[in-house]
Amino acid sequence: MRFIHLSDLRLGYNAESGRRWEQDRSSEIFGTLKNIIKKAEEISCELLIISGELFSHQPVTTELENVNRLFLSIPGTEVVIVSGRSDMIRKNSPVLSFRWAPNVHYEICDGPVKLRLPRLGAVVYGISVYEHSGQGTGELARFISEDRDEELLIGIAAIWEPSEEKAREAFSGLGLSYVALGGRESHKELSDMLVYPGGPEPASMSDGGPHGIYIGDVSGASGRVVKLSFEPMASVTYMPLAININKATGAGELCALIRSEIERRGRNNIYRLRLFGGKDPEVSFDLSEITDTYRIAEVIDETEPQYDFNALYDEHPYDLLGYYINRIRRDKRELTELDRKAMYYGIDALLRTSGKDGGKER
């Protein structure tokens, strides 16, 4: 039996709310689900497992219909969905009365459930985090131990278990072919049959690394996973981008550097831009052309103005600026890195607050 395991897609979620590309991200996340469905068809997937948080909110009927149409396109694949904490399924949710395609099994419950899939000769045990039920891997494991079956056994837990050792201990010795965990942003294999797939799409700038799905094969003879692989599926990566500049770097050159790096790494990705190094204190950078063209979520300017301390002191020997320079230099032959930083930031603050006269009395 070939299966695909994913979780935490969170359709409708958008960490880029208010940004120029907000609507594009919503479409891209739905597009990733389309690509997963296409992959399921390509590899003749027999079981598609979604272990929690297909949606980021309580879905409305239109959203359910859009997703259901995708599942209808793969009638040979059994789709098992367990709602997660972020799905926020309430008593009046359209999910509860929605008519899914014959191959779709959407499980919402206050406790563990058992689902038979005769076409696959498999039994699926699942547990849903319904609001704040407090259900966990332990409850599911106890339920399975009390209800053993002779067919292929699949466990689905749409919750994040913070203790990896507890998760291993809960499901060991139960004869399960595979345990599909959910609720974790990044993918991780606790064993060859106990797996967090992470979200197929990154959710925020802190959510780095590859994102995708797991594809596996379960042997009908042994009931064990004989092949398991992670396949990246994300349409976007959140990327840090650091640009080192110097005193000779002009605005045009800086924009060209940024543009070149983004085009090389992928213009569709979302960037946190960090500028560092030394710059001419008389130069300011206008990056509006870059931020209007590319997906730059944040610009962090850590550049330091490269002042000529000797020239400034010669120009201001008797005012506040000259006094500040002299106090740091004192009789030192060479300034430490800390001295230089103090000099840079102090002079910059004095010039900004007192004007170019360096704080001369008038």
C-alpha contacts under 8 A as a table, 3 or more apart, distances in Angstrom:
res1	aa1	res2	aa2	distance
1	M	45	C	7.85
1	M	46	E	6.29
1	M	47	L	7.61
1	M	120	L	7.44
1	M	217	D	5.52
1	M	218	V	5.09
1	M	219	S	6.57
1	M	220	G	6.93
2	R	44	S	7.40
2	R	45	C	5.17
2	R	46	E	5.51
2	R	47	L	6.60
2	R	215	I	7.39
2	R	216	G	5.72
2	R	217	D	4.42
2	R	218	V	6.41
3	F	45	C	5.40
3	F	46	E	5.82
3	F	47	L	4.61
3	F	48	L	5.70
3	F	49	I	7.39
3	F	215	I	5.83
3	F	216	G	5.36
3	F	217	D	6.29
3	F	218	V	7.96
4	I	40	A	7.21
4	I	45	C	6.84
4	I	47	L	6.44
4	I	48	L	4.89
4	I	49	I	6.08
4	I	213	I	6.86
4	I	214	Y	5.65
4	I	215	I	4.63
4	I	216	G	6.49
5	H	48	L	6.14
5	H	49	I	4.76
5	H	50	I	6.11
5	H	51	S	7.54
5	H	180	A	6.85
5	H	197	P	6.84
5	H	213	I	5.89
5	H	214	Y	5.12
5	H	215	I	6.50
6	L	9	L	7.65
6	L	49	I	6.28
6	L	50	I	5.07
6	L	51	S	6.46
6	L	182	G	7.96
6	L	197	P	5.61
6	L	198	G	7.17
6	L	199	G	7.05
6	L	200	P	7.00
6	L	212	G	7.55
6	L	213	I	5.15
6	L	214	Y	6.69
7	S	50	I	5.13
7	S	51	S	4.89
7	S	52	G	5.48
7	S	53	E	6.39
7	S	54	L	6.75
7	S	158	A	7.94
7	S	181	L	7.93
7	S	182	G	5.50
7	S	183	G	7.13
7	S	197	P	6.34
7	S	198	G	6.15
7	S	199	G	5.64
7	S	200	P	7.36
8	D	51	S	7.53
8	D	52	G	5.99
8	D	53	E	4.65
8	D	54	L	5.86
8	D	55	F	7.77
8	D	182	G	6.85
8	D	183	G	6.30
8	D	184	R	7.54
8	D	185	E	7.35
8	D	198	G	6.57
8	D	199	G	4.65
8	D	200	P	7.30
9	L	29	I	7.50
9	L	33	L	7.98
9	L	53	E	6.34
9	L	54	L	5.19
9	L	55	F	6.80
9	L	56	S	7.91
9	L	199	G	5.28
9	L	200	P	5.86
9	L	201	E	6.51
10	R	13	Y	5.61
10	R	53	E	5.44
10	R	54	L	4.99
10	R	55	F	4.14
10	R	56	S	4.18
10	R	57	H	7.76
10	R	86	S	7.69
10	R	87	D	7.89
11	L	26	S	7.47
11	L	29	I	6.52
11	L	30	F	6.45
11	L	54	L	6.11
11	L	55	F	4.44
11	L	56	S	5.62
12	G	26	S	6.13
12	G	55	F	6.46
12	G	56	S	5.83
12	G	57	H	7.29
13	Y	26	S	7.12
13	Y	55	F	7.63
13	Y	56	S	5.33
13	Y	57	H	7.82
14	N	17	S	5.71
14	N	22	E	6.92
14	N	25	R	6.84
14	N	26	S	6.38
14	N	203	A	7.53
15	A	203	A	6.32
15	A	204	S	5.94
16	E	19	R	5.59
16	E	21	W	7.21
16	E	22	E	5.23
16	E	25	R	7.45
17	S	22	E	5.42
18	G	22	E	6.39
19	R	22	E	5.31
20	R	23	Q	7.96
21	W	24	D	5.17
21	W	25	R	6.42
21	W	295	R	7.29
22	E	25	R	5.43
22	E	26	S	6.75
23	Q	26	S	5.21
23	Q	27	S	6.43
24	D	27	S	5.19
24	D	28	E	6.13
25	R	28	E	4.91
25	R	29	I	6.22
26	S	29	I	5.40
26	S	30	F	6.54
27	S	30	F	5.23
27	S	31	G	6.01
28	E	31	G	4.74
28	E	32	T	6.22
28	E	235	S	6.64
29	I	32	T	5.12
29	I	33	L	6.79
29	I	201	E	6.70
29	I	235	S	7.71
30	F	33	L	5.22
30	F	34	K	6.53
31	G	34	K	4.92
31	G	35	N	6.28
32	T	35	N	4.96
32	T	36	I	6.25
32	T	200	P	7.48
32	T	201	E	7.67
32	T	233	M	6.75
32	T	234	A	6.68
32	T	235	S	6.83
33	L	36	I	5.00
33	L	37	I	6.28
34	K	37	I	5.14
34	K	38	K	6.21
34	K	70	L	6.94
35	N	38	K	4.92
35	N	39	K	6.10
35	N	233	M	7.75
36	I	39	K	4.94
36	I	40	A	6.18
36	I	233	M	7.64
37	I	40	A	5.01
37	I	41	E	6.41
37	I	70	L	6.87
37	I	71	F	7.34
37	I	74	I	7.36
38	K	41	E	5.18
38	K	42	E	6.24
39	K	42	E	4.97
39	K	43	I	6.24
40	A	43	I	5.51
40	A	44	S	5.97
40	A	45	C	4.84
40	A	48	L	7.69
40	A	74	I	7.70
40	A	77	T	7.80
41	E	44	S	5.17
41	E	45	C	6.35
41	E	74	I	6.36
42	E	45	C	7.77
44	S	76	G	8.00
44	S	77	T	7.86
45	C	48	L	7.05
45	C	76	G	7.93
45	C	77	T	6.02
46	E	76	G	6.51
46	E	77	T	4.44
46	E	78	E	6.02
46	E	120	L	7.59
47	L	77	T	5.40
47	L	78	E	4.81
47	L	79	V	5.94
47	L	80	V	7.50
48	L	77	T	6.67
48	L	78	E	6.13
48	L	79	V	4.71
48	L	80	V	6.22
49	I	79	V	6.14
49	I	80	V	5.11
49	I	81	I	6.18
49	I	156	I	7.99
49	I	180	A	7.51
50	I	53	E	7.93
50	I	54	L	6.95
50	I	79	V	7.79
50	I	80	V	6.28
50	I	81	I	4.76
50	I	82	V	6.36
51	S	81	I	6.23
51	S	82	V	5.36
51	S	83	S	7.22
51	S	84	G	7.44
51	S	156	I	6.04
51	S	157	A	6.28
51	S	158	A	4.66
51	S	159	I	7.95
51	S	180	A	6.28
51	S	181	L	6.12
51	S	182	G	5.19
52	G	81	I	6.88
52	G	82	V	5.06
52	G	83	S	4.60
52	G	84	G	4.03
52	G	85	R	7.48
52	G	87	D	7.74
52	G	128	S	7.47
52	G	157	A	7.82
52	G	158	A	4.46
52	G	159	I	7.19
52	G	182	G	5.93
52	G	183	G	6.90
53	E	56	S	6.17
53	E	82	V	7.82
53	E	83	S	5.73
53	E	84	G	4.59
53	E	85	R	6.74
53	E	86	S	5.63
53	E	87	D	5.28
53	E	158	A	7.75
53	E	183	G	7.68
54	L	81	I	7.85
54	L	83	S	7.15
54	L	84	G	7.78
54	L	87	D	7.01
55	F	58	Q	7.14
55	F	59	P	6.64
55	F	86	S	7.01
55	F	87	D	5.22
56	S	86	S	5.15
56	S	87	D	5.31
56	S	88	M	7.81
57	H	86	S	5.86
57	H	87	D	4.69
57	H	88	M	5.52
57	H	89	I	7.86
58	Q	87	D	5.44
58	Q	88	M	5.06
58	Q	89	I	5.51
58	Q	90	R	7.42
58	Q	93	S	6.71
59	P	63	E	6.05
59	P	64	L	6.61
59	P	87	D	7.55
59	P	93	S	7.50
59	P	94	P	7.28
59	P	95	V	7.25
60	V	63	E	5.50
60	V	64	L	6.46
60	V	93	S	7.64
60	V	94	P	6.19
60	V	95	V	7.84
61	T	64	L	5.05
61	T	65	E	6.14
61	T	94	P	5.95
61	T	95	V	7.60
61	T	98	F	7.66
62	T	65	E	5.11
62	T	66	N	6.29
63	E	66	N	5.17
63	E	67	V	6.36
64	L	67	V	5.25
64	L	68	N	5.97
64	L	95	V	7.46
64	L	98	F	7.81
65	E	68	N	5.00
65	E	69	R	6.18
66	N	69	R	5.40
66	N	70	L	6.91
67	V	70	L	5.32
67	V	71	F	6.65
68	N	71	F	5.06
68	N	72	L	6.12
68	N	100	W	6.43
68	N	101	A	6.53
69	R	72	L	5.02
69	R	73	S	6.59
70	L	73	S	5.34
70	L	74	I	7.38
71	F	74	I	5.57
71	F	75	P	7.11
71	F	79	V	7.45
71	F	101	A	7.09
71	F	103	N	7.64
71	F	104	V	7.17
72	L	75	P	5.67
72	L	101	A	5.95
72	L	103	N	7.62
74	I	77	T	5.64
75	P	78	E	7.45
75	P	102	P	7.92
75	P	103	N	6.07
76	G	103	N	7.62
77	T	103	N	6.66
78	E	103	N	4.95
78	E	104	V	6.20
78	E	105	H	7.77
78	E	117	L	7.95
79	V	103	N	5.98
79	V	104	V	4.69
79	V	105	H	6.02
80	V	104	V	6.11
80	V	105	H	4.83
80	V	106	Y	6.10
80	V	107	E	7.55
81	I	104	V	7.69
81	I	105	H	6.11
81	I	106	Y	4.72
81	I	107	E	6.01
82	V	106	Y	6.05
82	V	107	E	4.93
82	V	108	I	6.37
82	V	126	G	7.06
82	V	127	I	7.12
82	V	128	S	5.74
82	V	156	I	7.56
82	V	157	A	7.89
82	V	158	A	6.25
83	S	87	D	6.02
83	S	89	I	7.62
83	S	106	Y	7.55
83	S	107	E	6.57
83	S	108	I	5.89
83	S	128	S	5.55
83	S	129	V	6.77
83	S	130	Y	7.39
83	S	158	A	6.77
84	G	87	D	5.44
84	G	88	M	7.53
84	G	128	S	5.94
84	G	129	V	5.13
84	G	130	Y	6.86
84	G	158	A	5.39
84	G	159	I	6.73
84	G	183	G	7.57
85	R	88	M	6.06
85	R	129	V	5.36
85	R	130	Y	6.37
85	R	131	E	6.10
85	R	132	H	7.77
85	R	159	I	7.63
88	M	130	Y	7.41
88	M	131	E	6.26
89	I	93	S	5.99
89	I	95	V	7.56
89	I	108	I	7.98
89	I	130	Y	6.96
89	I	131	E	7.22
90	R	93	S	5.23
90	R	131	E	7.86
91	K	96	L	7.67
92	N	96	L	7.55
93	S	96	L	5.86
93	S	97	S	7.87
94	P	97	S	5.65
94	P	98	F	5.91
95	V	98	F	5.01
100	W	103	N	7.94
100	W	104	V	5.96
100	W	105	H	7.59
101	A	104	V	5.41
107	E	113	V	8.00
107	E	126	G	7.87
107	E	128	S	7.29
108	I	128	S	5.91
108	I	130	Y	7.08
109	C	112	P	7.07
109	C	113	V	7.29
109	C	127	I	7.11
109	C	128	S	5.78
109	C	129	V	7.79
109	C	130	Y	6.52
110	D	127	I	7.95
110	D	128	S	6.86
110	D	129	V	7.39
110	D	130	Y	5.96
110	D	133	S	6.54
110	D	135	Q	7.75
111	G	127	I	5.96
111	G	128	S	6.86
111	G	135	Q	6.74
111	G	139	E	7.73
111	G	140	L	7.90
112	P	125	Y	7.02
112	P	126	G	5.62
112	P	127	I	4.51
112	P	128	S	7.28
112	P	139	E	7.12
112	P	140	L	5.56
112	P	143	F	6.65
113	V	125	Y	5.72
113	V	126	G	5.36
113	V	127	I	6.31
114	K	123	V	7.07
114	K	124	V	5.89
114	K	125	Y	4.64
114	K	126	G	6.57
115	L	123	V	5.76
115	L	124	V	5.04
115	L	125	Y	6.26
116	R	121	G	7.96
116	R	122	A	6.28
116	R	123	V	4.62
116	R	124	V	6.33
117	L	120	L	5.61
117	L	121	G	6.09
117	L	122	A	5.29
117	L	123	V	5.95
117	L	124	V	7.53
118	P	121	G	4.80
118	P	122	A	6.43
119	R	122	A	7.84
121	G	151	E	6.05
121	G	152	L	6.54
122	A	151	E	5.33
122	A	152	L	4.49
122	A	153	L	5.98
122	A	154	I	7.43
123	V	149	D	7.60
123	V	151	E	6.33
123	V	152	L	6.01
123	V	153	L	5.08
123	V	154	I	6.27
124	V	153	L	5.93
124	V	154	I	4.69
124	V	155	G	5.83
124	V	156	I	7.29
125	Y	140	L	7.63
125	Y	144	I	7.09
125	Y	153	L	7.48
125	Y	154	I	6.15
125	Y	155	G	4.83
125	Y	156	I	6.13
126	G	140	L	6.97
126	G	155	G	5.78
126	G	156	I	4.50
126	G	157	A	5.76
126	G	158	A	7.85
127	I	135	Q	7.53
127	I	136	G	7.65
127	I	140	L	6.20
127	I	156	I	6.49
127	I	157	A	5.24
127	I	158	A	6.43
128	S	135	Q	7.58
128	S	157	A	6.82
128	S	158	A	5.65
128	S	159	I	7.51
129	V	132	H	6.90
129	V	133	S	6.28
129	V	134	G	7.32
129	V	135	Q	6.26
129	V	136	G	7.86
129	V	158	A	6.48
129	V	159	I	6.52
130	Y	133	S	5.60
135	Q	138	G	8.00
135	Q	139	E	6.33
136	G	139	E	5.55
136	G	140	L	6.73
136	G	157	A	7.61
136	G	159	I	6.82
136	G	161	E	7.41
137	T	140	L	5.22
137	T	141	A	6.12
137	T	157	A	6.50
137	T	159	I	7.71
137	T	161	E	7.01
137	T	167	A	6.53
137	T	170	A	6.68
138	G	141	A	5.11
138	G	142	R	6.18
138	G	167	A	7.91
138	G	170	A	5.79
139	E	142	R	5.30
139	E	143	F	6.26
140	L	143	F	5.12
140	L	144	I	6.27
140	L	157	A	7.54
141	A	144	I	5.18
141	A	145	S	6.20
141	A	170	A	5.73
141	A	171	F	5.87
141	A	174	L	7.81
142	R	145	S	5.14
142	R	146	E	6.37
143	F	146	E	5.33
143	F	147	D	6.33
144	I	147	D	5.05
144	I	148	R	6.09
144	I	174	L	7.32
145	S	148	R	5.96
145	S	174	L	6.34
149	D	153	L	7.47
152	L	176	L	7.38
152	L	177	S	6.40
152	L	220	G	7.54
152	L	223	G	5.87
153	L	175	G	7.24
153	L	176	L	4.90
153	L	177	S	5.44
153	L	178	Y	7.22
153	L	223	G	7.96
154	I	176	L	5.82
154	I	177	S	5.70
154	I	178	Y	5.17
154	I	179	V	6.00
154	I	180	A	7.72
155	G	176	L	6.85
155	G	178	Y	6.24
155	G	179	V	4.50
155	G	180	A	6.07
156	I	179	V	5.71
156	I	180	A	4.64
156	I	181	L	6.01
157	A	179	V	7.46
157	A	180	A	6.17
157	A	181	L	4.91
157	A	182	G	6.38
158	A	180	A	7.89
158	A	181	L	5.83
158	A	182	G	4.69
158	A	183	G	6.32
159	I	181	L	6.55
159	I	182	G	5.14
159	I	183	G	4.95
160	W	181	L	7.03
160	W	182	G	5.68
160	W	183	G	4.42
160	W	184	R	5.83
161	E	164	E	6.66
161	E	166	K	7.70
161	E	167	A	6.45
163	S	166	K	5.13
163	S	167	A	6.41
164	E	167	A	5.07
164	E	168	R	6.28
164	E	190	L	7.11
165	E	168	R	5.12
165	E	169	E	6.07
166	K	169	E	5.07
166	K	170	A	5.98
167	A	170	A	5.16
167	A	171	F	6.56
168	R	171	F	5.68
168	R	172	S	6.05
168	R	190	L	7.32
168	R	194	L	7.51
169	E	172	S	5.39
171	F	174	L	5.89
171	F	176	L	7.63
171	F	179	V	7.99
172	S	175	G	7.60
173	G	176	L	7.97
176	L	179	V	7.04
176	L	223	G	7.99
176	L	224	R	7.99
177	S	193	M	6.65
177	S	218	V	7.03
177	S	223	G	5.57
177	S	224	R	4.96
177	S	225	V	6.33
178	Y	193	M	4.53
178	Y	194	L	6.23
178	Y	224	R	7.55
178	Y	225	V	6.99
179	V	193	M	5.84
179	V	194	L	4.84
179	V	195	V	6.47
180	A	194	L	6.50
180	A	195	V	5.73
180	A	196	Y	6.70
181	L	194	L	7.19
181	L	195	V	5.79
181	L	196	Y	4.99
181	L	197	P	7.45
182	G	196	Y	5.65
182	G	197	P	6.99
182	G	198	G	6.91
183	G	196	Y	7.87
183	G	198	G	7.23
184	R	187	H	7.17
184	R	196	Y	6.62
184	R	197	P	7.69
184	R	198	G	5.19
184	R	199	G	7.33
185	E	198	G	4.56
185	E	199	G	5.40
185	E	202	P	7.60
185	E	203	A	7.85
185	E	207	D	6.99
186	S	196	Y	7.59
186	S	197	P	6.91
186	S	198	G	4.22
186	S	199	G	6.56
186	S	207	D	7.53
186	S	209	G	7.51
186	S	210	P	7.88
186	S	211	H	6.97
187	H	195	V	7.71
187	H	196	Y	5.18
187	H	197	P	4.32
187	H	198	G	4.18
187	H	199	G	7.55
187	H	211	H	7.24
188	K	195	V	6.05
188	K	196	Y	5.05
188	K	197	P	6.40
188	K	198	G	7.41
189	E	192	D	6.65
189	E	193	M	7.89
189	E	194	L	6.20
189	E	195	V	4.52
189	E	196	Y	6.16
189	E	197	P	7.98
190	L	193	M	7.74
190	L	194	L	5.32
190	L	195	V	5.77
190	L	196	Y	7.77
191	S	194	L	5.01
191	S	195	V	6.77
192	D	195	V	7.33
192	D	225	V	7.10
192	D	228	L	7.29
193	M	225	V	6.58
197	P	200	P	7.86
197	P	212	G	7.11
197	P	213	I	5.81
197	P	214	Y	6.25
198	G	211	H	6.78
198	G	212	G	7.29
198	G	213	I	7.76
199	G	202	P	6.49
199	G	203	A	7.88
199	G	211	H	6.12
199	G	212	G	6.62
199	G	213	I	7.95
200	P	211	H	4.79
200	P	212	G	4.03
200	P	213	I	6.17
200	P	232	P	7.48
200	P	233	M	5.94
200	P	234	A	5.62
201	E	211	H	5.72
201	E	212	G	6.95
201	E	233	M	7.39
201	E	234	A	4.82
201	E	235	S	7.11
201	E	236	V	7.19
202	P	205	M	7.92
202	P	207	D	5.53
202	P	208	G	6.95
202	P	211	H	6.59
202	P	234	A	7.28
202	P	236	V	7.40
202	P	237	T	6.81
202	P	238	Y	7.31
203	A	207	D	6.06
204	S	207	D	5.21
204	S	238	Y	7.17
205	M	208	G	6.86
205	M	238	Y	5.33
205	M	239	M	7.39
205	M	272	R	7.77
206	S	238	Y	7.85
207	D	238	Y	7.31
208	G	237	T	7.22
208	G	238	Y	6.28
208	G	239	M	7.52
209	G	237	T	7.91
210	P	232	P	6.15
210	P	234	A	7.59
210	P	237	T	7.94
211	H	232	P	5.33
211	H	233	M	6.21
211	H	234	A	5.58
212	G	230	F	6.90
212	G	231	E	5.49
212	G	232	P	4.02
212	G	233	M	4.35
212	G	234	A	6.01
213	I	230	F	5.79
213	I	231	E	5.44
213	I	232	P	6.50
213	I	233	M	6.85
214	Y	228	L	6.85
214	Y	229	S	5.63
214	Y	230	F	4.53
214	Y	231	E	6.13
215	I	228	L	5.75
215	I	229	S	5.44
215	I	230	F	6.41
215	I	231	E	7.27
216	G	225	V	6.85
216	G	226	V	7.58
216	G	227	K	5.29
216	G	228	L	4.20
216	G	229	S	6.39
217	D	225	V	5.67
217	D	226	V	5.78
217	D	227	K	5.17
217	D	228	L	6.61
218	V	223	G	6.10
218	V	224	R	5.37
218	V	225	V	4.32
218	V	226	V	5.83
218	V	227	K	7.34
219	S	222	S	5.50
219	S	223	G	5.14
219	S	224	R	5.58
219	S	225	V	6.31
219	S	226	V	6.31
220	G	223	G	5.25
220	G	224	R	7.81
225	V	228	L	6.98
234	A	237	T	7.17
236	V	268	N	6.43
236	V	269	N	5.00
236	V	270	I	7.13
237	T	269	N	5.14
237	T	270	I	6.37
238	Y	269	N	6.07
238	Y	270	I	4.85
238	Y	271	Y	5.86
238	Y	272	R	7.78
239	M	269	N	7.01
239	M	270	I	6.11
239	M	271	Y	4.86
239	M	272	R	6.33
240	P	271	Y	5.61
240	P	272	R	4.79
240	P	273	L	6.22
240	P	274	R	7.54
241	L	271	Y	6.35
241	L	272	R	5.92
241	L	273	L	4.86
241	L	274	R	6.09
242	A	273	L	5.96
242	A	274	R	4.66
242	A	275	L	5.89
242	A	276	F	7.30
243	I	257	L	7.69
243	I	258	I	7.25
243	I	273	L	7.63
243	I	274	R	6.27
243	I	275	L	5.05
243	I	276	F	6.35
244	N	275	L	6.15
244	N	276	F	5.12
244	N	277	G	5.38
245	I	248	A	7.97
245	I	249	T	5.92
245	I	254	L	7.59
245	I	275	L	7.24
245	I	276	F	6.33
245	I	277	G	5.17
245	I	278	G	6.25
245	I	279	K	6.73
245	I	303	T	7.88
246	N	249	T	5.44
246	N	277	G	5.81
246	N	278	G	4.72
246	N	279	K	5.13
246	N	280	D	7.69
247	K	278	G	5.61
247	K	279	K	4.08
247	K	280	D	4.66
247	K	306	Q	6.71
248	A	279	K	7.19
248	A	280	D	7.04
249	T	253	E	6.22
249	T	254	L	6.51
249	T	279	K	7.05
249	T	280	D	7.98
250	G	253	E	5.29
250	G	254	L	6.16
250	G	283	V	7.47
250	G	285	F	7.85
251	A	254	L	5.15
251	A	255	C	6.28
251	A	283	V	7.96
251	A	284	S	7.42
251	A	285	F	5.26
251	A	286	D	6.83
252	G	255	C	5.27
252	G	256	A	6.26
253	E	256	A	5.06
253	E	257	L	6.22
254	L	257	L	5.08
254	L	258	I	6.28
255	C	258	I	5.18
255	C	259	R	6.03
255	C	287	L	6.88
255	C	290	I	6.69
256	A	259	R	5.09
256	A	260	S	6.04
257	L	260	S	5.22
257	L	261	E	6.30
258	I	261	E	5.28
258	I	262	I	6.20
258	I	290	I	7.76
259	R	262	I	5.29
259	R	263	E	6.11
259	R	290	I	7.15
260	S	263	E	5.30
260	S	264	R	6.18
261	E	264	R	5.10
261	E	265	R	6.17
262	I	265	R	5.12
262	I	266	G	5.70
262	I	267	R	5.50
263	E	266	G	5.20
263	E	267	R	5.25
264	R	267	R	7.82
265	R	269	N	7.84
266	G	269	N	5.73
267	R	294	Y	6.43
267	R	295	R	7.45
268	N	294	Y	7.69
268	N	295	R	7.08
269	N	295	R	6.71
270	I	295	R	4.95
270	I	296	I	5.80
270	I	297	A	6.53
271	Y	295	R	6.25
271	Y	296	I	4.73
271	Y	297	A	5.84
271	Y	298	E	7.13
272	R	296	I	6.05
272	R	297	A	5.73
272	R	298	E	4.90
272	R	299	V	6.14
272	R	300	I	7.64
273	L	296	I	6.83
273	L	297	A	7.91
273	L	298	E	6.02
273	L	299	V	4.72
273	L	300	I	6.08
274	R	299	V	5.87
274	R	300	I	4.64
274	R	301	D	5.94
274	R	302	E	7.00
275	L	299	V	7.70
275	L	300	I	6.24
275	L	301	D	4.93
275	L	302	E	5.60
275	L	303	T	6.00
276	F	301	D	6.64
276	F	302	E	4.82
276	F	303	T	4.34
276	F	304	E	7.44
277	G	302	E	7.34
277	G	303	T	5.00
277	G	304	E	6.28
278	G	303	T	5.48
278	G	304	E	4.81
278	G	305	P	5.69
278	G	306	Q	5.61
279	K	283	V	7.35
279	K	303	T	6.46
279	K	304	E	6.11
279	K	305	P	5.03
279	K	306	Q	5.69
280	D	283	V	5.42
280	D	305	P	5.77
280	D	306	Q	5.76
280	D	307	Y	7.65
281	P	284	S	7.84
281	P	305	P	4.70
281	P	306	Q	6.25
281	P	307	Y	6.83
286	D	289	E	7.68
287	L	290	I	5.32
287	L	291	T	6.22
288	S	291	T	5.08
288	S	292	D	5.81
289	E	292	D	5.29
289	E	293	T	6.30
290	I	293	T	5.18
290	I	294	Y	6.01
291	T	294	Y	5.47
291	T	295	R	6.70
291	T	296	I	5.72
292	D	295	R	7.90
296	I	299	V	7.29
304	E	344	Y	6.76
304	E	345	Y	7.75
305	P	344	Y	6.40
305	P	348	D	7.39
306	Q	344	Y	7.20
307	Y	312	L	7.78
307	Y	344	Y	6.96
308	D	311	A	5.43
308	D	312	L	6.21
309	F	312	L	5.16
309	F	313	Y	6.09
309	F	325	I	7.22
310	N	313	Y	5.14
310	N	314	D	6.16
311	A	314	D	5.13
311	A	315	E	6.26
312	L	315	E	5.07
312	L	316	H	6.07
312	L	321	L	7.99
312	L	322	G	7.29
313	Y	316	H	5.00
313	Y	317	P	5.26
313	Y	321	L	7.44
313	Y	322	G	5.00
313	Y	325	I	6.75
313	Y	326	N	7.83
314	D	317	P	5.65
314	D	322	G	7.93
316	H	319	D	5.70
316	H	320	L	7.89
316	H	321	L	6.26
316	H	322	G	4.91
316	H	358	G	6.95
317	P	321	L	7.79
317	P	322	G	4.65
317	P	323	Y	7.07
318	Y	322	G	5.91
318	Y	323	Y	6.75
319	D	322	G	5.43
319	D	323	Y	6.19
319	D	358	G	6.94
319	D	359	G	6.23
319	D	360	K	5.26
319	D	361	E	7.57
320	L	323	Y	5.01
320	L	324	Y	6.13
320	L	358	G	6.52
320	L	359	G	5.47
320	L	360	K	6.83
321	L	324	Y	5.19
321	L	325	I	6.36
321	L	347	I	6.89
321	L	350	L	6.93
321	L	358	G	5.12
321	L	359	G	6.45
322	G	325	I	5.18
322	G	326	N	6.10
322	G	358	G	7.97
323	Y	326	N	5.13
323	Y	327	R	6.08
324	Y	327	R	5.19
324	Y	328	I	6.54
324	Y	346	G	7.87
324	Y	347	I	7.89
325	I	328	I	5.49
325	I	329	R	6.21
325	I	343	M	6.88
325	I	347	I	7.97
326	N	329	R	5.11
326	N	330	R	5.55
327	R	330	R	5.37
328	I	339	D	6.76
328	I	343	M	7.20
329	R	332	K	5.60
329	R	335	L	7.00
332	K	335	L	6.58
335	L	338	L	7.90
335	L	339	D	5.53
335	L	340	R	6.22
336	T	339	D	4.98
336	T	340	R	6.29
337	E	340	R	5.14
337	E	341	K	6.27
338	L	341	K	5.17
338	L	342	A	6.15
339	D	342	A	5.13
339	D	343	M	6.07
340	R	343	M	4.93
340	R	344	Y	6.07
341	K	344	Y	5.06
341	K	345	Y	6.12
342	A	345	Y	5.40
342	A	346	G	5.78
343	M	346	G	5.24
343	M	347	I	5.92
344	Y	347	I	5.47
344	Y	348	D	6.04
345	Y	348	D	5.06
345	Y	349	A	6.09
346	G	349	A	5.17
346	G	350	L	6.19
347	I	350	L	5.06
347	I	351	L	6.06
348	D	351	L	5.28
348	D	352	R	6.10
349	A	352	R	5.15
349	A	353	T	6.09
350	L	353	T	5.33
350	L	354	S	5.59
350	L	355	G	7.52
350	L	358	G	6.43
350	L	359	G	7.22
351	L	354	S	5.35
351	L	355	G	5.06
351	L	356	K	5.52
351	L	357	D	7.56
351	L	358	G	5.68
351	L	359	G	7.79
352	R	355	G	5.70
352	R	356	K	7.70
354	S	357	D	6.99
354	S	358	G	5.98
354	S	359	G	5.15
355	G	358	G	6.17
355	G	359	G	7.06
356	K	359	G	7.90
357	D	360	K	5.81
